[in-house]
Amino acid sequence: MDMAIVDAPISFDLHGIMTTAPNRDFARAGVRSMDAMWAALRAAGTPNTGINHWVYLPDDALFVGVELAPGASAPAPLEPLRVELGRHLQHLHVGPYQALPAKWQALKAELAARGETLIGRSLEIYGHHTDDPAKLETTILIGLRART
């Protein structure tokens, strides 16, 4: 599996919607929040990158957001969230979104086999949509404990 452990920090200034995932149904909760976020952005005409960021947080919380264009203001009901990762795993998943749960399991198993400890936040960053599910791109970022 092609994955990289990155020591350089990465950060995102997002605006979006915080939700929880009842019964750990992140797909349903995320799509509902994403639809509400895009409706608010379109209604306000807010310029943005067009890239969805799903941020997985403790206690089954999920933040779905987007980076706004410089100087743009977020419309209601969007709220800000700054996401910072220090040491982290980076993996590019190419294929259907339905394969993401299995990919996460494989990545976590590989990290455990390498003796890595997951910490903090994890993200899925979705590339621009294509109608061919085999060509969909999702970047997965998983926060890791710093090496001493």
C-alpha positions in Angstrom: 0.0 0.0 0.0 1.4 3.4 -1.0 1.5 5.6 2.0 3.9 8.2 3.4 4.7 9.3 6.9 5.2 13.0 6.8 7.1 14.9 9.6 6.3 18.4 8.3 3.2 20.1 9.7 0.1 20.7 7.6 -2.9 23.0 8.4 -6.2 24.0 7.0 -8.5 26.9 7.8 -12.0 25.5 7.1 -15.5 26.7 7.3 -18.3 24.2 7.5 -20.7 22.3 9.7 -20.0 20.2 12.8 -22.1 17.1 13.4 -22.1 13.7 15.1 -22.4 10.4 13.4 -25.1 8.3 15.2 -24.2 4.6 15.1 -20.9 5.7 13.5 -22.7 6.3 10.2 -20.2 8.9 9.0 -21.3 8.7 5.4 -24.9 9.6 6.1 -23.9 12.4 8.6 -21.2 13.7 6.3 -23.4 13.9 3.2 -26.2 15.6 5.1 -23.8 18.2 6.4 -22.0 18.6 3.1 -25.3 19.2 1.3 -26.2 21.9 3.9 -22.8 23.5 3.6 -22.9 23.7 -0.2 -26.5 25.1 -0.1 -25.3 27.9 2.2 -22.2 28.6 0.1 -24.2 28.7 -3.2 -27.0 30.9 -1.7 -24.4 33.4 -0.5 -22.2 33.2 -3.6 -19.2 32.6 -1.3 -16.0 31.9 -3.3 -14.1 28.8 -2.2 -11.7 26.0 -3.3 -14.5 23.6 -4.1 -12.7 20.8 -2.2 -14.6 19.0 0.6 -12.7 18.3 3.8 -14.1 15.7 6.2 -12.5 16.0 9.6 -12.9 13.1 12.0 -12.8 14.1 15.7 -13.2 12.3 19.0 -16.6 11.0 20.2 -17.9 10.3 16.7 -17.9 14.0 15.8 -17.4 15.0 12.2 -16.7 18.4 10.7 -17.4 18.9 7.0 -15.8 22.0 5.6 -14.2 23.8 2.7 -11.4 26.4 2.4 -12.8 29.8 1.5 -11.1 32.2 -1.0 -8.9 34.9 0.6 -11.1 37.6 2.1 -14.3 35.7 1.8 -16.8 35.6 4.7 -18.5 32.4 5.7 -22.3 32.5 5.5 -24.5 31.2 8.3 -24.7 28.4 9.5 -21.0 27.7 8.7 -18.5 27.9 11.5 -14.7 28.0 11.4 -12.3 25.2 12.3 -8.5 25.3 12.0 -7.1 21.8 11.6 -3.4 21.3 12.3 -1.5 18.0 12.0 2.1 17.5 13.0 3.5 14.1 12.1 0.9 12.3 10.0 0.2 9.6 7.4 -0.7 10.7 3.9 -2.3 8.3 1.5 -4.1 8.9 -1.9 -7.1 6.6 -2.4 -8.1 6.3 -6.0 -11.4 4.5 -6.5 -15.0 4.6 -5.3 -16.0 6.2 -2.0 -17.7 3.0 -0.9 -14.2 1.4 -0.7 -13.0 4.0 1.9 -14.0 2.1 5.1 -11.9 -0.9 4.0 -9.0 1.4 3.1 -9.1 3.0 6.5 -9.0 -0.4 8.1 -6.0 -1.4 6.0 -4.2 1.8 6.8 -4.8 1.5 10.5 -3.7 -2.1 10.5 -0.5 -1.2 8.6 0.2 1.7 11.1 -0.3 -0.7 14.0 2.0 -3.2 12.5 4.7 -0.4 12.2 4.2 0.5 15.9 2.6 3.8 15.1 0.1 5.5 17.5 -2.8 7.5 16.1 -3.6 10.8 17.7 -5.7 13.9 17.1 -7.7 14.4 14.0 -7.9 12.6 10.8 -9.1 13.9 7.4 -10.5 12.9 4.1 -9.9 15.5 1.4 -12.0 14.9 -1.7 -10.6 15.7 -5.1 -12.9 17.3 -7.7 -15.8 15.0 -8.7 -15.7 12.8 -11.7 -18.5 10.5 -13.0 -16.1 7.5 -13.2 -16.0 6.0 -9.6 -12.7 4.3 -10.5 -11.0 7.7 -10.9 -12.3 9.4 -7.7 -9.4 10.7 -5.6 -9.5 11.0 -1.8 -6.5 12.1 0.2 -6.4 10.5 3.7 -4.5 12.2 6.5 -4.1 10.5 9.9 -2.4 12.3 12.8 0.4 10.3 14.4 2.3 10.5 17.7 5.6 12.4 17.2 8.8 10.2 17.4 11.1 11.0 20.3 
